Amino acid sequence: MSEITPELVAEHGLTPQEYEKVLDILGRAPNLVELGIFSVMWSEHCSYKSSKKWLKTLPTEGPQVIQGPGENAGVIALGEGLAAIFKIESHNHPSFIEPYQGAATGVGGILRDVFTMGARPVMNLNALRFGSPDHPKTRHLVSGVVAGIGGYGNCVGIPTVGGEVNFHPAYNGNILVNAMTVGLAPADRIFYSAAAGPGNPVVYVGSKTGRDGIHGATMASAEFDANSEEKRPTVQVGDPFTEKLLIEACLELMETDAIVAIQDMGAAGLTSSSFEMASKGGVGVELDLDRVPMREEGMTPYELMLSESQERMLMVLKPGREDRARRIFEKWDLDFAIIGRLTESGRMVLRWHGETVGDLPIDPLALASPEYDRPWEPTPAAEAVAVTSQGDPLEALRTLIGSPDLASRRWIWEQYDHLIGGDTIRRPGADAAVVRLADGKRALAATTDCTPRYCYADPVEGGRQAVAESWRNLTAVGARPLAVTNNLNFGNPERPRVMGQLVGCVQGMGEACRAFDYPVVSGNVSLYNETEGQAILPTPVIGGVGLIDDIAHLPAAGLEQAGLALVLIGETEGHLGQSLYLRDIEGREEGSPPPVNLEAEKRNGDFLREQIKQGALAACHDLSDGGLIVALAEMALAGGCGATLRVPDIARDKMTQWLFGEDQARYLVATQDAETLLASARAAGVPAAHIGESGGDALTLEAIGRISLEDLRATHEGWLPDYMSAGVA
């Protein structure tokens, strides 16, 4: 057995102070197996030791919430006996080291979080951030990550229906891959992870355990350096075909009364699953590790407890149900092994061929992980920016619509099977994805959103905006926003400036979620996203889920017919600080982000959903990156119909602000009856203006000029395929 030296403790990611706490808990020095268990359970990735204090401030309750944070995924009621189960989770470090398998196993892991609770997954989404397009690794990373997401999701048979992709030099050394899954389950048949019943069997099902992914959780809790490529063995290897079998086997067993508790083996593998189940249930566990199905020769207890091999689950079954469960899993050609039992001891006892190789108290380890109140400093307020551009707005539009952040993502989403299952109503590329429910009338909508440049300039405002944009994207398809999951991606929390970014973003998110009655029901925190001291932009991704009560009134994403009135909902002041116009046209990343008026967001969104419910809108799109003219161009391209925009009688030096400002709480809608819509808006106290009509084959700015849709489409659709093909010899 290895001697536990200070160097070995440091290699396992524990500080000297944390190791002293280990000694206090055990009353002795740990052996190597026990040290490894403490290492992964107390890693940032598993314990949230730097963020717990602030996560507790988020709103997590509401009449629609069946299960909030603390389980594998969040659960909300949809009515009519149905529940939605969903979560978003990061696989950032693995995807940077090995993009295909890192992204693929990110999809596999989030699927397991959802079907573990009894849901059949119905849609996947993702939020991806890559470095500068001209960085030598970016093209390779984009190719690998997209192929990994498509390769896993397509094979397992779950449609990938939405997401977002951005590029920025801050991600050159640390990309972000956040994966989200939404599933459906009977509201009265949700499965939880709390183990119960001393004497009940502990059962391992799924794939065999290998050496892939060992110390994956620890690796994900440290920043990168020049030797990060050496961590490739910590990346898991996925098998989507086995995952599909596992989904079907678990759901079949869930039709019986056999399961007491169930937990997927994600980060920290058998260690986290067994400790979390036992701690939640207040029981002890005895495991015979030599009974664990293994796919490699000579595996050790240390490797078995820390492996993050994929497609594995841990269950507690009722006594006497073992044979029935075994038959189900063997029918699906999956491993099934009784590897232990529950006890009343409150301890985790690990045996290897009859010899005890680990004996640890469960609660002191699972519940007493360090919780840090790290020093933090607020981000200094940014100065307002002045814009004096007199350039051609149509040329600026052409540049923006073909820029890396606004160019069409078709090259990406056409690699994903977004139609499998036959229920996808709104394909990728729109405000929110929409998937029909089995009743044929209702639908689920989902979106992922964040504007990292806003969060960097003003974390509180950026946190508010991330929530508000998800609210708007759901609203734009007529969905009632119900709840969110979040993925908090930040740099090293030991740096007060970075910790201040996390604190500010969480504060802003909490304010917005409370204002919208839009609780946080699940999530993930990914810290230490930096390389050699260079942190990513703060990126708190919001995954929002909403319900459409009647898809008959779903507005189009684009302009599909001529003669419709274009109405701008919301107030326009022309805010250009931190805008894409300022960055991509003027080459300036500066200023404060647009302020988020939560009262106006809620008022305008509630009004818009009511108009959609009444069938008053033919098309709808929220305004965000690029402002009004980019939203109009996107709607024209999506529907294949041009439009004429009447620029109000304002000074020429305000034209840029009106066209490209990124003011919040705004939507662009198309309607057959502008007069009635404007009257309704006035009655509701909602700013609204009739600014143009649909029609023709071009985008026309009255008294300024026109640009053909053919020209815009070539620019919009061309950038990403051209960029990716440039790397092919």
C-alpha positions in Angstrom: 0.0 0.0 0.0 1.3 3.4 -1.0 2.6 5.7 1.8 0.5 8.8 2.1 2.9 11.7 1.7 2.3 15.4 1.4 3.2 15.1 -2.3 0.6 12.3 -2.8 -2.1 14.4 -1.0 -1.3 17.4 -3.2 -1.5 15.1 -6.3 -5.1 14.2 -5.2 -6.1 17.9 -5.1 -6.4 18.2 -1.4 -5.0 21.2 0.5 -3.0 20.6 3.7 -5.9 22.1 5.7 -8.4 19.7 3.9 -6.1 16.8 4.7 -6.0 17.8 8.3 -9.8 17.6 8.3 -9.6 14.1 6.7 -7.3 13.0 9.6 -9.8 14.5 12.2 -12.7 12.6 10.6 -10.9 9.3 10.4 -8.8 9.6 13.6 -6.0 8.0 11.5 -4.3 8.4 8.2 -6.3 7.1 5.2 -5.0 4.4 2.9 -4.7 5.1 -0.8 -8.3 3.9 -1.6 -9.7 6.2 1.1 -7.5 9.1 0.0 -8.8 8.8 -3.5 -12.4 8.8 -2.3 -11.9 11.9 -0.2 -10.2 13.5 -3.2 -13.0 13.1 -5.6 -15.8 13.7 -3.1 -14.2 16.9 -1.9 -13.3 18.1 -5.4 -14.8 21.3 -6.6 -16.6 19.4 -9.3 -18.4 17.2 -6.8 -18.7 19.3 -3.7 -19.3 22.8 -5.0 -17.2 24.0 -2.0 -16.6 27.5 -3.5 -20.1 28.1 -4.8 -22.4 26.5 -2.2 -22.7 29.6 -0.1 -24.1 31.5 -3.2 -26.1 28.8 -4.7 -28.2 28.7 -1.6 -29.4 32.2 -2.4 -31.2 31.2 -5.6 -35.0 30.7 -5.6 -35.8 27.0 -6.0 -39.4 26.6 -5.1 -42.8 27.2 -6.7 -46.1 25.5 -7.2 -44.9 23.9 -10.4 -41.7 22.4 -8.7 -41.9 18.7 -7.8 -38.1 18.4 -7.1 -35.6 21.2 -6.9 -31.8 21.1 -6.6 -30.2 18.1 -4.8 -31.3 15.2 -7.0 -30.0 14.0 -10.3 -32.2 16.5 -12.1 -35.0 19.0 -11.5 -38.7 18.0 -11.9 -41.6 20.3 -12.7 -45.3 19.6 -13.1 -46.8 20.1 -16.5 -50.4 19.2 -15.6 -52.6 16.4 -16.8 -50.4 13.9 -14.8 -47.2 14.7 -16.6 -43.8 16.0 -15.4 -40.7 17.4 -17.1 -37.3 16.4 -15.8 -34.3 18.3 -16.9 -30.8 19.5 -16.2 -27.7 21.0 -17.8 -24.1 19.9 -17.1 -20.6 20.7 -18.2 -18.0 18.6 -19.9 -15.5 21.4 -20.5 -12.1 20.1 -19.5 -12.6 16.7 -21.1 -13.8 18.2 -24.4 -10.8 20.5 -24.6 -8.4 17.5 -24.1 -10.3 15.0 -26.3 -13.2 16.8 -28.1 -15.1 13.9 -29.6 -15.2 11.7 -26.5 -15.4 14.7 -24.1 -18.5 16.0 -25.9 -20.0 12.6 -26.5 -19.8 11.5 -22.9 -21.1 14.9 -21.8 -24.3 14.0 -23.7 -24.4 10.5 -22.3 -24.0 11.8 -18.7 -26.8 14.3 -18.8 -29.1 11.7 -20.4 -28.5 9.4 -17.5 -29.2 12.2 -15.0 -32.7 12.5 -16.6 -33.7 8.9 -17.2 -32.4 7.9 -13.8 -35.4 9.7 -12.4 -37.9 7.8 -14.5 -38.1 10.1 -17.5 -37.9 9.2 -21.2 -35.6 11.8 -22.7 -37.3 13.8 -25.5 -34.8 16.4 -26.4 -31.1 17.5 -26.1 -29.7 21.0 -26.3 -26.2 22.3 -25.8 -24.3 25.6 -25.2 -20.8 25.7 -26.8 -18.0 28.3 -26.5 -14.9 28.1 -28.6 -11.8 30.3 -28.9 -11.1 32.8 -31.7 -11.7 31.3 -35.2 -8.1 32.1 -36.1 -6.6 30.2 -33.2 -4.8 27.1 -34.5 -6.9 24.6 -32.3 -10.4 26.1 -32.8 -11.3 24.4 -36.0 -10.2 21.0 -34.7 -12.2 21.5 -31.5 -15.4 22.6 -33.3 -15.2 19.6 -35.6 -14.6 17.1 -32.7 -17.2 18.5 -30.3 -19.9 18.7 -32.9 -19.2 15.2 -34.1 -19.2 13.9 -30.6 -22.5 15.5 -29.7 -24.1 14.3 -33.0 -22.4 10.9 -32.8 -23.8 10.2 -29.3 -27.2 11.9 -29.5 -28.0 10.5 -33.0 -27.1 6.9 -32.0 -29.0 6.9 -28.8 -32.1 8.3 -30.6 -32.8 11.5 -28.8 -33.3 14.7 -31.0 -30.8 17.5 -30.5 -33.1 20.5 -31.1 -31.4 23.6 -29.9 -28.5 25.5 -28.4 -26.0 28.2 -28.9 -22.4 28.6 -30.2 -20.1 31.5 -29.7 -16.4 32.3 -30.4 -14.1 34.5 -28.3 -10.3 34.5 -27.7 -11.0 34.1 -23.9 -11.9 30.5 -24.7 -8.7 29.7 -26.6 -7.3 27.6 -23.8 -10.5 26.3 -22.3 -13.6 25.7 -24.4 -17.0 25.2 -22.9 -19.3 22.3 -23.7 -22.6 22.4 -21.7 -25.2 19.7 -22.4 -28.9 19.8 -21.5 -31.5 17.1 -21.6 -35.3 17.3 -21.1 -37.4 14.2 -20.4 -41.0 13.4 -19.6 -42.4 11.1 -16.9 -45.6 10.4 -15.1 -45.8 13.0 -12.3 -46.6 10.3 -9.7 -43.8 8.0 -10.7 -40.5 9.9 -10.1 -37.5 7.9 -8.9 -35.1 9.3 -6.3 -31.6 8.4 -5.1 -32.0 8.1 -1.3 -31.1 4.5 -0.3 -33.4 2.8 2.2 -33.9 -0.5 3.9 -30.9 -2.1 5.7 -30.3 -5.5 4.2 -31.5 -4.4 0.7 -29.3 -5.4 -2.1 -27.1 -2.9 -3.9 -27.0 -3.6 -7.6 -24.7 -2.5 -10.4 -26.1 -2.5 -13.9 -24.9 -1.4 -17.4 -21.4 -1.5 -18.9 -18.4 -3.0 -17.3 -15.9 -0.8 -15.5 -12.6 0.1 -17.1 -9.8 2.5 -16.4 -11.1 5.4 -18.4 -12.0 8.6 -16.5 -10.1 7.9 -13.3 -9.6 11.2 -11.5 -11.9 12.9 -14.1 -13.6 14.9 -11.3 -10.3 16.0 -9.8 -9.1 17.0 -13.3 -12.2 19.1 -13.8 -11.5 20.9 -10.6 -8.1 22.3 -11.6 -7.0 24.9 -14.1 -5.1 23.9 -17.2 -1.4 24.4 -17.9 1.0 23.7 -20.7 0.8 19.9 -19.9 -3.0 19.6 -20.1 -2.8 17.2 -23.0 -1.2 14.6 -20.7 -4.6 14.4 -18.9 -6.1 12.6 -21.9 -6.5 9.3 -20.0 -8.8 11.0 -17.5 -11.4 11.5 -20.3 -14.2 8.8 -20.4 -15.1 6.8 -23.5 -18.8 6.6 -24.4 -20.9 3.9 -26.1 -24.3 5.4 -27.2 -25.7 2.0 -28.3 -25.2 0.7 -24.8 -26.8 3.8 -23.4 -29.9 3.2 -25.5 -30.1 -0.3 -24.1 -29.7 1.1 -20.6 -32.5 3.6 -21.1 -34.9 0.9 -22.2 -33.9 -1.6 -19.5 -34.2 1.0 -16.7 -37.5 2.3 -17.9 -38.8 -1.3 -18.2 -37.7 -2.1 -14.6 -39.3 1.2 -13.5 -42.6 -0.2 -14.6 -42.3 -2.7 -11.7 -42.1 -2.0 -8.0 -38.6 -3.3 -7.7 -36.6 -0.1 -7.3 -36.0 1.5 -3.9 -33.4 4.0 -5.1 -31.4 4.6 -8.3 -28.4 6.8 -9.1 -26.3 7.1 -12.3 -22.5 6.8 -12.0 -21.3 10.1 -13.3 -18.4 12.2 -11.9 -16.5 10.1 -9.4 -18.3 7.0 -10.6 -19.0 4.3 -8.0 -17.7 6.5 -5.2 -20.1 9.4 -5.6 -23.1 7.2 -6.5 -22.8 5.0 -3.4 -21.9 7.8 -1.0 -24.7 10.1 -2.1 -27.3 7.4 -2.1 -26.3 6.2 1.4 -26.0 9.8 2.8 -29.4 10.8 1.5 -31.0 7.7 3.0 -29.1 7.8 6.3 -27.8 4.2 5.9 -24.5 2.4 5.6 -23.2 0.3 2.7 -21.0 -2.7 2.3 -19.6 -3.3 -1.2 -17.7 -6.3 -2.4 -15.6 -4.7 -5.1 -14.4 -7.9 -6.6 -18.0 -8.5 -7.8 -18.0 -5.3 -9.9 -18.0 -6.3 -13.6 -14.6 -5.3 -15.0 -13.5 -5.1 -18.6 -9.7 -4.9 -17.9 -7.3 -7.2 -16.2 -5.7 -6.5 -12.8 -8.0 -3.6 -11.8 -7.5 -2.4 -8.2 -10.1 -1.2 -5.6 -8.7 2.3 -6.1 -9.4 2.2 -9.8 -12.8 0.6 -9.4 -14.0 3.3 -6.9 -12.6 6.2 -9.0 -13.3 5.0 -12.6 -15.8 7.1 -14.6 -16.5 4.5 -17.2 -19.8 5.4 -18.9 -23.3 3.8 -19.2 -23.4 2.5 -15.6 -26.0 2.8 -12.8 -26.3 1.9 -9.2 -29.6 0.7 -7.7 -31.1 -0.4 -4.4 -33.7 -3.1 -5.0 -36.4 -4.5 -2.8 -35.6 -8.0 -1.5 -36.8 -10.8 -3.7 -36.9 -8.6 -6.8 -33.3 -9.4 -7.9 -34.1 -12.2 -10.3 -36.8 -10.3 -12.1 -34.4 -7.3 -12.5 -31.6 -9.5 -13.6 -33.8 -11.0 -16.4 -34.6 -7.5 -17.7 -31.0 -6.4 -17.9 -29.8 -9.6 -19.3 -32.5 -9.4 -21.9 -31.1 -6.0 -22.9 -27.6 -7.6 -23.0 -26.3 -5.5 -20.0 -24.3 -6.5 -17.0 -26.2 -7.0 -13.7 -24.3 -7.7 -10.5 -25.3 -7.7 -6.8 -22.2 -6.0 -5.4 -23.3 -5.2 -1.8 -26.0 -4.5 0.7 -27.3 -1.7 2.9 -26.5 -1.6 6.6 -27.4 0.4 9.6 -23.8 1.4 10.4 -23.7 4.8 8.6 -20.3 3.6 7.2 -19.0 2.7 3.8 -17.1 -0.6 4.1 -15.3 -1.8 1.0 -14.1 -5.3 0.6 -11.8 -6.9 -1.9 -11.8 -10.8 -1.9 -13.0 -10.7 1.7 -10.4 -8.2 2.9 -11.5 -4.8 4.1 -9.7 -2.1 1.9 -11.8 0.9 3.0 -13.9 1.8 6.0 -15.2 5.4 6.0 -18.0 7.3 7.8 -20.5 8.3 5.2 -22.1 11.6 6.4 -18.8 13.2 7.6 -17.4 12.6 4.2 -20.5 13.4 2.1 -21.9 16.2 4.1 -18.9 17.8 5.7 -17.0 18.7 2.6 -15.3 22.1 2.9 -17.5 25.1 2.3 -15.5 28.2 1.5 -16.5 31.9 1.7 -13.9 33.0 -0.7 -12.8 36.6 -0.8 -14.4 38.4 -3.7 -14.3 41.9 -5.3 -16.9 43.5 -7.5 -16.3 44.3 -11.1 -15.6 48.0 -11.5 -18.5 49.9 -13.3 -17.8 50.4 -17.0 -18.0 53.8 -18.6 -20.7 54.7 -21.1 -19.6 54.6 -24.7 -20.2 57.1 -27.5 -20.8 56.0 -31.1 -20.3 58.4 -33.9 -20.3 56.1 -36.9 -21.7 57.4 -40.1 -21.1 54.2 -42.1 -23.6 52.4 -44.3 -25.9 50.4 -42.0 -26.6 47.8 -44.7 -22.8 47.1 -45.1 -22.6 46.8 -41.3 -25.5 44.4 -41.4 -23.8 42.3 -44.0 -20.7 42.1 -41.9 -22.6 41.2 -38.7 -24.9 38.6 -40.3 -21.8 36.8 -41.6 -19.7 37.2 -38.4 -18.7 34.1 -36.3 -21.2 34.9 -33.6 -24.2 35.6 -35.9 -23.6 33.4 -38.9 -25.9 30.5 -39.5 -25.2 27.4 -37.4 -26.8 25.1 -40.0 -23.5 23.4 -40.6 -23.6 22.3 -37.0 -27.3 21.4 -36.5 -27.6 19.5 -39.7 -25.1 17.0 -38.2 -27.6 16.4 -35.4 -30.7 14.3 -35.9 -33.2 16.9 -34.7 -36.3 15.2 -36.1 -36.0 11.7 -34.6 -39.2 10.8 -32.7 -41.4 12.8 -35.0 -42.4 15.4 -32.4 -40.0 18.3 -33.1 -42.1 21.3 -34.2 -39.5 24.0 -34.1 -36.1 23.1 -35.5 -32.8 24.5 -34.4 -32.1 28.1 -35.3 -35.2 29.7 -33.8 -35.7 31.4 -30.4 -36.6 28.2 -28.6 -36.9 24.5 -29.6 -40.4 23.1 -29.4 -41.3 19.4 -29.0 -44.9 18.2 -29.1 -46.4 16.3 -26.1 -48.2 13.1 -26.6 -51.6 14.7 -26.2 -51.0 16.4 -29.6 -52.1 19.8 -28.4 -49.5 20.9 -25.9 -45.7 21.2 -26.4 -42.5 21.8 -24.4 -40.2 24.6 -25.3 -36.6 24.9 -24.2 -33.6 27.2 -24.8 -30.1 27.8 -23.6 -28.9 31.4 -23.2 -26.0 33.6 -21.9 -24.2 36.7 -23.2 -20.7 36.3 -21.6 -19.5 39.7 -22.7 -22.3 41.3 -20.7 -21.3 39.2 -17.7 -17.7 40.2 -17.9 -18.5 43.9 -18.1 -21.2 43.8 -15.3 -21.8 40.4 -13.7 -25.0 41.4 -11.9 -26.5 42.9 -15.1 -25.2 39.9 -17.1 -26.8 37.4 -14.8 -30.1 39.2 -15.0 -29.8 39.3 -18.8 -29.1 35.6 -19.2 -32.3 34.8 -17.3 -34.3 37.5 -19.1 -33.1 36.3 -22.6 -34.2 32.7 -21.8 -37.6 34.1 -20.6 -37.9 36.0 -23.9 -37.0 33.1 -26.1 -39.6 30.9 -24.5 -42.1 33.7 -24.6 -41.4 34.3 -28.3 -42.9 30.8 -29.1 -45.8 31.4 -26.8 -44.5 29.2 -23.9 -45.1 29.9 -20.3 -41.6 29.9 -18.7 -41.7 27.4 -15.9 -38.2 26.8 -14.5 -34.5 26.9 -15.3 -31.5 24.8 -14.9 -28.1 26.6 -14.9 -24.5 25.9 -15.7 -22.1 28.3 -14.0 -18.8 28.4 -15.9 -16.1 30.5 -14.4 -12.4 30.7 -13.9 -10.4 30.1 -10.7 -12.5 31.1 -7.7 -9.4 31.6 -5.6 -8.9 34.9 -7.5 -11.1 37.5 -5.9 -12.0 39.1 -9.3 -13.2 35.8 -10.7 -15.1 35.0 -7.5 -16.7 38.4 -7.7 -17.9 37.5 -11.2 -19.6 34.4 -9.9 -21.1 36.2 -6.9 -22.4 39.0 -9.2 -23.9 36.7 -11.8 -25.6 34.6 -9.2 -27.1 37.7 -7.6 -28.4 38.9 -10.9 -29.8 35.5 -11.8 -31.6 35.3 -8.5 -33.2 38.7 -8.9 -34.5 37.8 -12.4 -35.7 34.4 -11.4 -37.7 35.8 -8.5 -39.1 38.6 -10.6 -40.4 36.1 -13.2 -41.4 33.3 -10.8 -39.0 31.2 -12.7 -37.2 29.0 -10.1 -33.9 27.2 -10.5 -34.5 23.4 -10.1 -31.2 21.9 -11.1 -27.7 22.9 -12.3 -24.0 22.5 -12.4 -21.0 24.6 -11.5 -17.8 24.4 -13.5 -14.8 26.4 -12.0 -11.1 26.6 -12.8 -11.9 27.2 -16.5 -8.6 28.9 -17.3 -5.2 28.1 -18.7 -2.0 29.5 -17.3 -3.9 32.2 -15.4 -6.1 33.3 -18.3 -9.7 32.8 -17.3 -12.7 32.4 -19.6 -15.4 35.1 -19.7 -17.9 34.5 -16.9 -20.5 32.2 -18.6 -23.6 31.4 -16.5 -25.7 29.5 -19.0 -29.4 29.4 -18.4 -31.4 26.4 -19.7 -35.1 27.4 -19.7 -38.1 25.2 -20.0 -41.7 26.3 -20.7 -45.1 24.9 -21.7 -47.2 25.8 -24.7 -50.8 25.1 -24.0 -52.0 25.0 -27.6 -49.6 24.7 -30.5 -52.3 25.8 -32.9 -51.3 29.4 -32.1 -47.5 28.9 -32.4 -46.2 31.9 -34.4 -43.7 31.4 -37.2 -40.0 32.1 -36.6 -39.7 34.0 -39.8 -41.6 36.2 -42.3 -43.5 33.7 -44.5 -45.9 36.0 -46.4 -46.1 39.5 -47.7 -48.4 42.3 -46.4 -47.8 41.7 -42.7 -47.3 44.7 -40.4 -44.0 44.7 -38.5 -44.4 45.9 -34.9 -41.6 46.6 -32.5 -42.6 45.7 -28.9 -40.6 47.4 -26.1 -38.7 50.6 -25.7 -35.6 51.4 -27.8 -32.9 53.8 -26.4 -30.1 52.5 -28.7 -27.7 51.0 -26.1 -24.5 50.0 -27.9 -22.2 49.3 -24.9 -20.8 45.7 -25.2 -22.8 45.3 -28.4 -21.8 43.2 -31.4 -21.9 46.3 -33.5 -19.3 48.0 -31.3 -17.1 44.9 -31.2 -17.3 43.7 -34.8 -17.8 47.0 -36.7 -15.8 49.4 -34.6 -13.4 47.0 -33.0 -14.2 48.0 -29.4 -15.1 45.7 -26.6 -16.1 48.2 -24.0 -18.8 50.0 -22.1 -21.6 48.7 -19.9 -24.1 46.1 -21.1 -27.7 47.1 -21.7 -29.6 47.5 -18.4 -32.3 44.9 -17.7 -35.6 46.3 -16.4 -37.2 43.2 -14.8 -40.6 44.9 -14.5 -40.6 45.8 -18.2 -39.4 42.3 -19.2 -42.3 40.7 -17.3 -44.9 43.2 -18.5 -43.9 42.9 -22.2 -43.5 39.2 -22.1 -46.8 38.6 -20.4 -48.5 40.8 -23.0 -46.8 39.0 -25.9 -47.8 35.6 -24.7 -51.4 36.7 -24.4 -51.3 38.0 -28.0 -49.9 34.7 -29.2 -52.6 32.8 -27.2 -55.3 34.9 -29.0 -53.7 34.1 -32.4 -52.9 37.7 -33.1 -49.3 37.2 -34.3 -48.1 35.6 -37.5 -44.4 35.6 -36.5 -42.3 36.6 -33.5 -38.6 37.0 -32.7 -36.9 38.4 -29.6 -34.3 41.1 -30.0 -30.8 40.4 -28.7 -27.4 40.3 -30.4 -27.2 42.8 -33.2 -30.4 44.6 -32.3 -33.4 45.3 -34.4 -31.9 45.1 -37.9 -30.3 41.7 -37.2 -33.6 40.4 -35.8 -35.4 41.6 -39.0 -32.8 40.0 -41.2 -33.0 36.7 -39.4 -36.8 36.7 -39.7 -36.6 37.5 -43.4 -34.1 34.7 -44.0 -36.0 32.2 -41.9 -39.3 32.7 -43.8 -37.9 33.6 -47.2 -39.8 36.9 -47.4 -38.2 40.3 -47.5 -39.3 43.5 -45.6 -39.3 47.2 -45.7 -38.3 49.1 -42.6 -39.4 52.7 -42.0 -36.7 54.4 -40.1 -38.2 57.0 -37.7 -37.5 60.7 -38.2 -34.5 60.8 -36.0 -31.1 62.4 -36.4 -28.6 60.5 -38.6 -26.2 60.0 -35.8 -28.9 58.1 -33.9 -29.6 55.8 -36.8 -26.9 53.3 -35.7 -28.2 53.2 -32.2 -31.8 52.6 -33.4 -30.8 49.8 -35.8 -28.1 48.0 -33.8 -28.7 48.9 -30.1 -29.2 45.8 -27.9 -31.8 47.2 -25.5 -33.6 44.5 -23.6 -37.3 43.5 -23.2 -38.0 43.8 -26.9 -39.6 41.7 -29.6 -40.2 42.1 -33.3 -43.6 40.7 -34.4 -45.6 40.4 -37.6 -49.3 40.7 -37.6 -52.3 41.0 -39.9 -53.9 43.7 -37.7 -51.4 46.3 -36.5 -54.1 48.7 -35.3 -55.6 46.2 -32.9 -52.2 45.1 -31.6 -51.1 48.7 -31.0 -54.3 49.5 -29.2 -53.9 46.4 -27.0 -50.3 47.4 -26.2 -51.4 50.9 -25.2 -54.0 49.5 -22.9 -51.4 47.2 -21.3 -48.8 50.0 -20.9 -46.5 48.3 -23.4 -44.4 50.4 -25.8 -45.1 49.4 -29.4 -44.5 50.9 -32.8 -45.5 50.0 -36.4 -42.2 50.2 -38.2 -42.7 48.4 -41.5 -44.2 45.7 -43.7 -43.1 42.3 -45.0 -42.8 41.7 -48.7 -40.4 41.5 -51.6 -37.0 39.7 -52.0 -34.9 42.2 -50.2 -34.4 44.0 -46.9 -35.1 47.7 -47.6 -34.4 50.7 -45.3 -36.6 53.5 -46.6 -34.5 56.4 -48.0 -31.3 54.5 -47.3 -31.0 51.4 -49.5 -31.7 47.7 -49.9 -29.8 44.4 -49.7 -31.2 41.3 -51.4 -32.1 38.2 -49.4 -29.9 36.2 -51.7 -26.9 38.4 -50.8 -27.7 38.2 -47.1 -28.3 34.4 -47.2 -25.0 33.8 -49.0 -23.2 35.8 -46.3 -25.1 34.3 -43.4 -25.0 30.7 -44.5 -21.5 30.8 -45.9 -19.2 31.6 -43.0 -19.2 28.4 -41.0 -19.0 25.9 -43.9 -16.2 28.0 -45.5 -14.4 28.2 -42.2 -14.6 24.5 -41.5 -13.7 23.5 -45.1 -10.6 25.7 -45.0 -9.1 23.2 -42.6 -9.5 20.3 -45.0 -6.4 19.6 -47.0 
